[in-house]
Every structure is written in structure tokens, then in C-alpha cells.
């Protein structure tokens, strides 16, 4: 996956299988090979930043940053982050989902911004969708349980004067979170997996940073 802005590559990331887990690589195109590696193996989650500017023998420079969590610590941190994002739901509970018309409209906008199927334009990621649920051309109502098995389908519901995003986990539990809660969740993951440390290091040592992006009007 490649994050782009104004048609230009900003940062890319990919996953690869590891003997007992996975590798997660984040790479700046102009950062001279600087990358972040995350693994889950031997009962722990570990990440480290690799800077190939320095030889491997200079470990303190070649791997300037790193950390690991036991499975128990990792699970505890995730539970603390997600405890208010998981709720029970009843069998007849309904939510709003996008119609094919709205989905295709978003796909068309994505193609206009960047036709590369492996890219994700920041302009689209930071855009806001108008939740005019009374518009049948854009929204339809379905039961939460009918979304099970459809990982790419998100539900939306009005909840205490806020819009919450919904996706069922099981026949009894669902993800239910506001956009603000999701941002906090993203920030927590960036901390756990060392992504924020990696970005800070890239900026300080390579002069590489994401350009500020203005959120488009709703």
C-alpha cells in the first residue's frame, strides 16, 4: 500500500510472512533504505528501526530504535485501547450502509486522484462523507447481523448526537466507535508498533516528513 498526496508517493508499507509471524515494513521513498520492521514470534511482539546508512556491525547506529512486548503486555495494551469500542447488539438492530451508487462515487473519486490500485490518496482518506441518511440514493438500512462475513462493509448509526461506525465481530458483539475514537486507536497502534518513533527518526535524521494536509470541507 502506498500513501499519496497530490499524486506523489509519500510513504509505502507492506507485510511479508515470517517463520513464526509477520514482518511489517514502512518505507519512505527518499529515506535511503530506512525502514521499520515488526515481528510477532517467540511469544512477543517486537519492532526495530533499521538504518542501512550504517554497517550492521555498528548496531547502535544500524538499529537505533527498538522495543518488544510480551503477548500479555501486547494484549493488555490493545484491550485498554479498544474497551470502549466494542459493544453488544441485539438481533434486530439496524444501521445505515452505503448504496452501490455512493460506493461507486467514492471509487470514481479515488480513480481521479490516483488510478494506481495499490495507492491510497490522503485527500480521500481525510475526506468526510455526508451522512444524509434520508437520501435513499446514497444510504440503505440493514441489520447488523447481516453484515457478518462482509469485512469491507461498514455500518453507520446516529448515537447520542454523534455518528458511530459499526462492524459486527460476532453474533453478539460489534465494533462501534466514533471517528475521534478511531483516531485515538490509530495513535495507540502507531505507538505500539513503533510507527511514530520511526516517523520521528526519519524526520530528524533524513529530513523527511509528511507535508501538512488540509482537510477538505464536508
N, C-alpha and C positions, 0 to 999 in steps of 0.2 A: 504494500500500500504506500502511495506517495501523497503527501500533503502538498497542495499547490496554492499559490496566490497570484492572481493576475496572470495565470498561465505559466508561472515559473515554479520549478520544483523547490520546496523549502526543506522538507525532511522526509525521509523514507524509513519504513520499518518492515520487517519480515520475521517470520518464525521458521525454525528448522527443527526436526526431531533430534533429540539427544538420546544416548543409551538408556537413561532412566528418567527422561523428562523432556525438556524442550529448551531451545535457545531462542532468545528474543533479541533481535538486532535493531538498533536505531542508528541511522547514519545521516549526517549532513553531507550533501554532495561536495562541498568545498572544504571539508574539515580534515583533509589529508588522512583518511582512514580511521579517524577517531570513531569509536563505536561503543555501544553498551551491550553487554551480554548478560542474559538472565537464564538461570537453570533451576530446575526442580529435580533433585536427585539426592540419594543417600539420606532421606528424611529431613531435608531442609531446602529452603528457597534461598538462592544466592545470586547476587549481581555484582558485576565489576565493570569499570570503565577501562577500555584498552586504548592506549595512545601509541601507535606504531612509529611515531616520530622518534621514540627512544628504543634502543635494543632491549630484548626480553631480559637480558642479564641485569639491567637496571630496573628491577621490579617495582621499586617505589615510584619510578617515573613512568614506566611502561603500563603499570596498573595503579594509577594514582588514587583511585577511589573504589570502595567495595564494601559490601555488608552481607550478612546472611541472617536468616530467621529459621528457627526450628519450625516444623509443621504446626506445633501447638501455638507458637507465637504468631505465625502467619494467619492461622485460623482465627485466633483471638482478635487480631487487628481487623480482619475482614468482617467479623461479626460485629465489632464496635462500629464499623463504618456503615453496615447495612441494616442494623437492627431496626431502624425506623423506616426502612424502605420495603419491608415485607409485611404483608397483611393477609388475613383470612378473607375469603369471599364466599358468598352463598351461590348456589347453583343457578339461580335466575338473574344474577347481577349482570347488568349490561354496560357497555362502553361504546364510544364512537370510534370508528376506524375510517381511514381514508378510502374513498372510492377509486376505481381504476382511473377515472378522469383526473383526480388530483395527483395520484401516483405518477401517471404519465406526464403530467405537467411538471412535476419535480424532476423526473428523468430528463425531460427535454431541456430544462434549465441547466442541469448538470452537463449535458452534452454541449450546450452553448459555451459554458465556462471552460470545460476541458473534456475532449472526447475520449481521452485515454481511460479504458475500463479499470485500470489499476490506480487511478488518481482519485483524490477526494479534495475538491476545492474548498478552501477555508471560507470563501464567500457563501457557499451553500451550507457548510457546517454551522456557521454562525447566524444564518438567516432565521427568521421566525415565521411560523405558519399561522395564518389567521384561523382561529378556531370558531368559525361561524357555523356551529353545529346544526342550525336550522336550514342550512343550504343543502338540499338533497343531492345536488350535483357533485358536491365535494365530500359529504360525510354520510355514513350509514351506521345504524346501530346493530350490534351483535352481542351475544352472550360471551362473558369472559371465558367460560369453559370451552367454547367453540374455537378459541384461539390456540388451544393446546396443540402442539405439534407444528405450529406455524411460527418459526423463530423470527421471521422477518416482518411479522405483523405486530404493530403497536396499537394499543387502545388509548383513548383519551377520555378523561372524565372530569366534570366540574366537582371540586372538593373543597368545601369551606372557602369559597370565593377565589380559589386557585385552580389552575389546570394541572392535573396529575397524569403522568404517563403510566400505562398499565401493561403488564405482560404476565400471563399465568406461569407458575412454576410447576404446579401440580393441580390435582382436582380440588384442593382446599386452600392453597397458598398462591399469592401473586406478588410480583414486583409492583409497587405503587409509589411513585416519587414525583416531586416537583422538579422543574428544571434546575432550581437552586440546589436541591438535594443532590441531583446528579453531578453538578459541578463539584460539590464537596467530595463526592465519591471518586470522581476523576482525579482530584487533587490528592486524595489519600492513596490511590493506586500509583500515581506518579512518585509519591514519596516512598511507598513500599518497594517498588521495582527500580528505584534509583533514577527514574527518568528526569526528575527535576534537578538532581545533582549533576547528571550528565549534561543537561542543557546549560546549567550554570558554568560548568567546567568548559564547555565548548565556547561559551561567550568570553570567559576570562582569558583563555589560552589561545583561542583561534580567531577571536574577533567575529564569531558567527552568532547571529541571533535572529529570531523571528521578527519580521517587521511588524509594527503595530497595525492591527486591522480594525477598522471602524465597523461596528455592527450596522447593517443596513436597516432602514426603517421598517416597521412591521407592515 
